[in-house]
Amino acid sequence: MQITLNMPELEEFVESQVKSGCYLSPEDVVKGALTLLRGQTQVSVAELEELRAAIAVGIDEADRGLSAPWDRDEIAGEVERRVRGERKTG
């Protein structure tokens, strides 16, 4: 397989990675990038399955009358706190 980037900034980045000694060849740079992309995709699929399972539990509990009333502002505040927390640590 042969790949042409046609983007000077990406070509420069690949070349800089090889020159720095982080990678032995442009092919190794691309392999590394694709390995990271594959890992992110797999994590996303796993996270999606986890989310679907949690939603199914919530729907089941709501169907059985086990849900509690919720407050939109409270939920929005919790989301905002979590995002801020992730930005501080991430």
N, C-alpha and C positions, 0 to 999 in steps of 0.2 A: 504494500500500500504506500502510496506517495501522497503527501499532504502539502499544499501550498497555502501559506498564511495570508499573503497579500495585504498584510497590515504591518507597516514598518515598526511600529512600537512593540508589537508582539515578537517580531523577528529579532529586534534589539534585545528584548527581555530574554528570549531563548539563548541568544549568543552570550549575554552577560552571565547567565546561569552556568553555561559551559565554561566560560573564561574564569569564573570564580572558583571552579573546581567542585561545585556542588553536584554537577552531573558530568558524565563523561562525553555525552553526545547530545545533539538536538533530539534524537529519538528518545533518549532517557528522560529529557525534560517533558516531552509529550506523554510518555508512559506515566511519569509521576503525576502530571496534571490529570490524566484520565483516571488514574487510581484514586485520587482525591475526589473527583467527580462521582465515580462509582460509589465510593464510601458515603458521600453525602446523599446520594439517591437512595441507597439502601437504608440509611438512617431515616430518611423521610418516609419511606414505605413502612418501616417498623413503627415510627411515631404515628403514622396514619392508622395503622391497625390498632395500636394502643388507644388512640382517641376513639375509634369506632367501638371498641369494647367498652370504654367508659361511657359513651353515649348510650349504648344498649343497656347498661346497668341503670343509668338514669331514667331511661324510658320505662324500663321494667318497674323501677321503684315508683315512678309517677303513676303508672297504670294500677299499681297496688295501693295507691293513696298514701305513699310514704314520702312524697315530696313536700317541701316547705315553701311558703311564699318567698319571692325574691324581690329585691329592690334594684332597679336599673342603675341608680346612682352608686349604690354600694358595689355592684359588680364592676362598673366602669372604674371606680376608685381602686379596686383590687387589681384590675388589669393594669392600670397606670403604675401602681406600686411595683408590680412584678416586672414591668418593662424597665422602670428606673433601676430596679435591683439588678436586672440582667445587664444593663448598660454599665453599671458600676463594676460588676465582676467580670463581664465579658469583654 
